[in-house]
Amino acid sequence: MRRIFFPLLAIIAGVLWLWYRRETVSEGEGVVHLQSEHEHFHLHVDLPPGMEIEPGDTLEILTIPQTHGQTNGEITYPSRVRLTKASSLRRELVRRSSLVEINELVEHP
């Protein structure tokens, strides 16, 4: 029985790991709104149609403007963006762990 159990367990663990690590990548043109002031920094990206971010996903902004270390108020510029979609397993784990973290913040004295 043990001769079958451990290899079977290893195969199941490997399949779960591959499922967790699975990603799909898409690129498109977005619009970046960067607001940088003395005590405030805010970044917002308007994504192309059909591109939607969900828990566990990663968005990369591929074009950065030359600001020479300083911006006056808000700048808006077009940029190529890359969205890496997480697997359904990773998405569910991030969603569940986020709920735990939010509860810890709310319940913290």
Secondary structure, 3 states (H helix, E strand, C coil): CHHHHHHHHHHHHHHHHHHHHCEEEEEEEEEEEEEEECCEEEEEEECCCCCCCCCCCEEEECCCCCCCCCCCEEEEEEEEEEEEEECHHHHHHHHHHHHHHHHHHHHCC
